[in-house]
Amino acid sequence: MVGSHLICGLAGLLAWSLLGGQVAITATPPPLSTAGLGLAASATLSIMLTSWAMIATDAVHPPACATTLIVSLGLLSTARQVGIIVVAVAILVGVNAAGERVVKRVNSDIAITQSA
């Protein structure tokens, strides 16, 4: 899961750097404007790169594609911001794993006391 968000962040950053024109989609661009077409191309390229890379690395996690779009549309547009996303996902995965261990331990303790 963490790897897929890293892939998505890097793909989005690459696509936005190449095609996004350093514009962010904070408002709807005028129809057929250079900025709007650049952002559309950036989003398209980032999804293509993301899909290929996640399949190639067996790190498929479709919700991470939201990260790709957030970055490729210029809403988060620096390597530091992508790093923050990846670290946040890693923390969430760690907290989830710890919570699962606690639940398993409590359930096993309950099973032991019920069988006694």
Phi, psi and chi 1 to 4 in degrees:
 res  aa     phi    psi   chi1   chi2   chi3   chi4
   1 MET       -  -44.6 -168.7  177.0  -46.5      -
   2 VAL   -64.6  -42.9  176.9      -      -      -
   3 GLY   -61.1  -38.6      -      -      -      -
   4 SER   -67.6  -36.2   61.4      -      -      -
   5 HIS   -69.1  -34.8  -80.1  -84.3      -      -
   6 LEU   -64.4  -47.0  177.8   61.3      -      -
   7 ILE   -57.1  -47.4  -71.6  167.7      -      -
   8 CYS   -63.9  -42.3  -68.8      -      -      -
   9 GLY   -63.3  -43.5      -      -      -      -
  10 LEU   -68.2  -40.6  -66.2  175.2      -      -
  11 ALA   -63.9  -42.6      -      -      -      -
  12 GLY   -64.6  -41.4      -      -      -      -
  13 LEU   -65.9  -41.8 -162.3   56.6      -      -
  14 LEU   -63.4  -48.3  176.3   65.0      -      -
  15 ALA   -62.8  -43.1      -      -      -      -
  16 TRP   -66.2  -39.3 -176.3   76.8      -      -
  17 SER   -64.7  -37.7  -62.7      -      -      -
  18 LEU   -80.1  -40.9  -66.8  174.1      -      -
  19 LEU  -121.1  -19.3  -58.1  171.4      -      -
  20 GLY   -72.5  -12.6      -      -      -      -
  21 GLY    65.6   21.6      -      -      -      -
  22 GLN    58.5   30.9  -51.3  -56.3  -46.6      -
  23 VAL  -109.5  145.9  176.4      -      -      -
  24 ALA  -112.0  145.1      -      -      -      -
  25 ILE   -87.0   67.6 -169.7  158.4      -      -
  26 THR   -91.0  -11.2   54.5      -      -      -
  27 ALA  -147.8  159.6      -      -      -      -
  28 THR   -70.1  120.7  -56.6      -      -      -
  29 PRO   -70.5  155.0   12.7  -14.1      -      -
  30 PRO   -59.5  148.7  -18.5   27.4      -      -
  31 PRO   -56.3  136.0  -20.8   29.5      -      -
  32 LEU    58.4   22.3  -60.7  176.2      -      -
  33 SER   -76.4  158.0   66.7      -      -      -
  34 THR   -60.3  -42.3  -55.6      -      -      -
  35 ALA   -63.5  -44.9      -      -      -      -
  36 GLY   -65.6  -42.7      -      -      -      -
  37 LEU   -66.6  -37.2  -67.2  173.1      -      -
  38 GLY   -64.2  -41.9      -      -      -      -
  39 LEU   -67.7  -38.8  -72.0  173.0      -      -
  40 ALA   -63.0  -43.1      -      -      -      -
  41 ALA   -65.0  -39.3      -      -      -      -
  42 SER   -62.4  -46.0  173.7      -      -      -
  43 ALA   -63.4  -42.9      -      -      -      -
  44 THR   -63.3  -48.3  -57.9      -      -      -
  45 LEU   -61.7  -41.6  177.1   62.1      -      -
  46 SER   -65.0  -38.8   69.6      -      -      -
  47 ILE   -67.3  -39.9  -68.6  -64.9      -      -
  48 MET   -62.8  -47.5  -70.8  172.7   22.4      -
  49 LEU   -62.1  -42.6  -69.6  172.0      -      -
  50 THR   -62.8  -47.2  -66.5      -      -      -
  51 SER   -60.6  -47.1  -61.8      -      -      -
  52 TRP   -61.4  -48.4  174.8   81.2      -      -
  53 ALA   -67.1  -39.6      -      -      -      -
  54 MET   -66.2  -39.5  -76.4 -161.4  -61.4      -
  55 ILE   -68.8  -42.5  -69.4  168.1      -      -
  56 ALA   -63.9  -33.1      -      -      -      -
  57 THR   -99.1    0.8   60.6      -      -      -
  58 ASP    55.5   40.0 -161.4   27.9      -      -
  59 ALA  -118.1   51.0      -      -      -      -
  60 VAL   -79.0  121.7  178.0      -      -      -
  61 HIS  -149.9   87.5  179.0   62.1      -      -
  62 PRO   -50.2  -37.2  -28.0   35.6      -      -
  63 PRO   -60.5  -20.7  -26.7   35.9      -      -
  64 ALA   -67.1  -16.8      -      -      -      -
  65 CYS   -62.6  -23.3  -72.6      -      -      -
  66 ALA   -62.9  -37.9      -      -      -      -
  67 THR   -60.1  -43.3  -60.9      -      -      -
  68 THR   -57.9  -46.8  -63.1      -      -      -
  69 LEU   -69.4  -39.1  -69.7  173.8      -      -
  70 ILE   -58.8  -42.1  -71.0  167.6      -      -
  71 VAL   -76.9  -46.1  176.5      -      -      -
  72 SER   -69.3  -17.6   67.8      -      -      -
  73 LEU   -94.1    5.7  -66.3  173.4      -      -
  74 GLY    82.8    8.3      -      -      -      -
  75 LEU   -71.8  -36.9  -63.3  171.6      -      -
  76 LEU  -125.1  119.5  -61.7  175.7      -      -
  77 SER  -132.8   20.5   57.0      -      -      -
  78 THR  -126.9  157.9   66.3      -      -      -
  79 ALA   -61.5  -34.5      -      -      -      -
  80 ARG   -62.6  -43.5 -179.4  174.3 -175.2 -105.7
  81 GLN   -65.8  -39.2  -68.8  169.3  -30.8      -
  82 VAL   -63.3  -41.7  169.5      -      -      -
  83 GLY   -59.8  -40.3      -      -      -      -
  84 ILE   -62.9  -41.3  -70.1  169.3      -      -
  85 ILE   -60.3  -47.2  -69.2  171.2      -      -
  86 VAL   -64.1  -42.9  172.3      -      -      -
  87 VAL   -64.2  -41.4  168.3      -      -      -
  88 ALA   -61.8  -41.8      -      -      -      -
  89 VAL   -64.3  -41.4  168.9      -      -      -
  90 ALA   -61.0  -41.3      -      -      -      -
  91 ILE   -64.1  -44.6  -69.6  168.5      -      -
  92 LEU   -60.5  -41.8  -73.0  171.4      -      -
  93 VAL   -64.2  -42.2  168.1      -      -      -
  94 GLY   -64.1  -43.5      -      -      -      -
  95 VAL   -64.0  -41.7  167.3      -      -      -
  96 ASN   -61.8  -44.4 -177.6   60.2      -      -
  97 ALA   -62.5  -41.7      -      -      -      -
  98 ALA   -64.6  -41.7      -      -      -      -
  99 GLY   -62.6  -40.7      -      -      -      -
 100 GLU   -63.2  -39.2  -74.0  179.4   -8.6      -
 101 ARG   -63.9  -40.2  -78.6 -165.8  -61.6  -85.1
 102 VAL   -64.3  -45.3  167.9      -      -      -
 103 VAL   -62.1  -44.0  168.4      -      -      -
 104 LYS   -61.4  -40.8  -75.5 -179.7 -176.2  176.4
 105 ARG   -66.2  -43.8 -172.7  171.7 -160.3  176.5
 106 VAL   -63.9  -43.4  167.9      -      -      -
 107 ASN   -63.3  -39.2  -75.3  -17.6      -      -
 108 SER   -69.3  -36.0   68.4      -      -      -
 109 ASP   -65.1  -39.9  -71.8  -11.2      -      -
 110 ILE   -65.1  -43.2  -70.0  170.6      -      -
 111 ALA   -61.7  -40.0      -      -      -      -
 112 ILE   -66.3  -44.1  -69.4  170.1      -      -
 113 THR   -69.6  -31.6   56.9      -      -      -
 114 GLN   -72.8  -30.6  -71.6  176.8  -12.1      -
 115 SER   -81.8  -15.5   65.3      -      -      -
 116 ALA   -83.7      -      -      -      -      -
